[in-house]
Amino acid sequence: MPKITKNKSQETKNEASESHPNDLYSEDLSSVKTSLPLLREDAYPCEVARFEATNSDDGRFTFHTLVLKTVDKSRDTDGKEQNAGYPLRFRVIQNNEKPNLDEVRRGLAKMTQACKVKTAGDLRPGLKLIAKTRNSREREKDGRTFEAQTEVRALAPLK
């Protein structure tokens, strides 16, 4: 079990949970659903949490990702309320073996125009916009299973 560092305000709470018979560190977690709930397909006011570019493990692709968070409470597909801060992502995928810079440029322009900035370098936390969502289905590819998720299908400026 990992060592838990406690500050004084957590001491009583952590000691109680460590001695509780249903200690999470010894609980079988293999059947716990790990995916986020799916939001209802809608348009959500959001703010930018961060903008990042990451490479795939094999280096063949670069993912230009605008990470967003909802600013208001919302409802999932089961009708359950979800707190503000639900994470959403808008990705532009660049094939590094056959780069199509016009396609990447259009994707980045969707991000910058929705955030009302001129360059991708200007994308920063706190910028506001609208994210229109859709829900994907669970799928398998190359022997890997991808869970269903709420995806951003379009961006629009916040009026």
LINGI-V624494 format. One record per pair of residues at least 12 apart in sequence whose C-alpha atoms are under 7 Angstrom apart, sorted by the first residue. I is the first residue (numbers start at 1). J is the second residue. D is the distance in whole Angstrom. If there is no record, write none. Layout:
[[I/J/D] [I/J/D]]
This chain:
[[1/25/7] [37/76/6] [38/76/5] [38/77/6] [38/135/7] [38/149/6] [38/150/5] [39/75/6] [39/76/4] [39/77/6] [39/150/6] [40/75/6] [40/76/5] [40/77/5] [41/133/5] [41/134/5] [41/135/7] [42/132/6] [42/133/6] [43/130/6] [43/131/5] [43/132/4] [43/133/6] [44/70/7] [44/130/5] [44/131/5] [44/132/6] [45/70/6] [45/71/6] [45/129/6] [45/130/5] [45/131/6] [46/68/6] [46/69/5] [46/70/4] [46/71/5] [46/128/6] [46/129/5] [46/130/6] [46/131/7] [47/68/6] [47/69/6] [47/70/7] [47/71/7] [47/126/5] [47/127/5] [47/128/4] [47/129/6] [48/67/6] [48/68/5] [48/69/7] [48/124/6] [48/125/5] [48/126/5] [48/127/5] [48/128/7] [49/67/5] [49/68/5] [49/69/6] [49/125/5] [49/126/7] [50/66/6] [50/67/5] [50/124/6] [50/125/5] [51/65/6] [51/66/5] [51/67/6] [51/123/6] [51/124/7] [52/64/6] [52/65/5] [52/66/7] [53/65/6] [60/95/6] [60/96/5] [60/97/6] [61/93/7] [61/94/5] [61/95/5] [61/96/5] [62/93/6] [62/94/5] [62/95/7] [62/96/7] [63/91/6] [63/92/6] [63/93/5] [63/94/6] [64/91/6] [64/92/5] [64/93/6] [65/89/6] [65/90/6] [65/91/4] [65/92/6] [66/89/6] [66/90/5] [66/91/6] [67/88/6] [67/89/5] [67/90/7] [68/87/6] [68/88/5] [68/89/6] [69/85/5] [69/86/5] [69/87/5] [69/88/6] [70/84/5] [70/85/5] [70/86/5] [70/87/7] [71/84/5] [71/85/6] [72/84/5] [88/151/7] [88/152/7] [89/151/7] [89/152/6] [90/152/5] [92/104/6] [92/107/6] [108/120/7] [110/155/7] [111/155/7] [114/129/6] [114/155/6] [114/156/5] [114/157/4] [115/127/6] [115/128/6] [115/129/6] [115/157/6] [116/157/7] [128/158/6] [129/156/6] [129/157/5] [129/158/5] [130/155/6] [130/156/5] [130/157/6] [130/158/6] [131/152/6] [131/154/6] [131/155/5] [131/156/7] [132/152/6] [132/153/6] [132/154/5] [132/155/6] [133/150/6] [133/151/5] [133/152/4] [133/153/5] [134/150/6] [134/151/5] [134/152/6] [134/153/6] [135/148/7] [135/149/6] [135/150/4] [135/151/6] [136/148/5] [136/149/5] [136/150/6] [136/151/7]]
